[in-house]
Amino acid sequence: MLANTKRVLTEAQREQWAVDGYLQLEGALSPAEVAFFSDLLDNTVRPQKGYEPAPAIQRGHYEWKLPDQNKDAFMDRRDLLPYHPAFIDLIDRPAIFDLILDLMGPYIQFSMSQAIIRASTDMFPGYIHTDGGEAQKTIRVSETSRPLAVKVMYLLTDVTEPDSGNFTVFPGSHLRPFAERAERLPGPETPGTVPLLGKAGDAYVFPHAIWHGPSPNHSGKARKTILYNYCQMFVRAYDYSGPYTALFDRCTPRQRRLLGDLGHDFRPGDFFYAPLDQEAVMTGKA
Ligand SMILES: O=C(O)CCC(=O)C(=O)O
């Protein structure tokens, strides 16, 4: 039914995506990659200033600052790509990116990177939300539609017990409106939630509309993750406002395209009508 796609999802994954609304991939990153990215977060990203949450300004907005320097403390860093070329290469990592193309089709862009460390603490109750802000919360697509936006969450630590900062989902909720009334707002303990368990290196793939969020973390150790977000080209990116030119020297043609390089200066029609070689660039044939 959906044209222009190399089919890489198994039938079981396709069904899980349609019915439950998410996928869990085992061993998406190798143990060596887990160690490498974990070290980058601890010793390259955390010691530098960067975009961290700014609740005093506005929920969901970020400001330039230094996080707590304790490696097990909370950190929520946006826009990882400038910190190391490996973060750029992760945007179209073979296998995972093939799966993104299968799910989303070729007319996509990379919209956001993020590292979240959830400290072990009694102070954080977790929360449940949909992605993309106020308007996207009210928009969801049908089972037979391409998604608007998809995130990949890579686990860098084992999360093998509940209450360990688990990524928590309501299976099937991607097709339902998110409750707005205060008394109905879902939380990580609401019936219907599933706190996912996984090993370091596993990845979760989910669309913006699924009800999801972190459980509390009482495990005694920090939970470490990297998140990469992809969206259809006609949707705005989260982390940059125009083509991400500062990175283009370090990118392959496909990475440049994913970061907004259409090969010419902006003209009306761009991003809605894709460059003619879009499919070839996305599939690595150009
Ligand atoms: O598990 C987390 O830390 C939060 C991840 C999440 O909800 C998101 O990326 O939207």
The ligand as an SDF file (V2000), in Angstrom:
LIG
                    3D

 10  9  0  0  0  0  0  0  0  0999 V2000
   12.2500    8.3740   29.5320 O   0  0  0  0  0  0  0  0  0  0  0  0
   12.5640    9.5760   29.4770 C   0  0  0  0  0  0  0  0  0  0  0  0
   13.5250   10.0260   30.0440 O   0  0  0  0  0  0  0  0  0  0  0  0
   11.7060   10.5350   28.7080 C   0  0  0  0  0  0  0  0  0  0  0  0
   11.6980   10.2510   27.2580 C   0  0  0  0  0  0  0  0  0  0  0  0
   10.5180   10.8730   26.6380 C   0  0  0  0  0  0  0  0  0  0  0  0
    9.4690   10.8240   27.1650 O   0  0  0  0  0  0  0  0  0  0  0  0
   10.6200   11.5550   25.3900 C   0  0  0  0  0  0  0  0  0  0  0  0
   11.6920   11.5900   24.7990 O   0  0  0  0  0  0  0  0  0  0  0  0
    9.6390   12.1150   24.9000 O   0  0  0  0  0  0  0  0  0  0  0  0
  1  2  2  0
  2  3  1  0
  2  4  1  0
  4  5  1  0
  5  6  1  0
  6  7  2  0
  6  8  1  0
  8  9  2  0
  8 10  1  0
M  END
$$$$
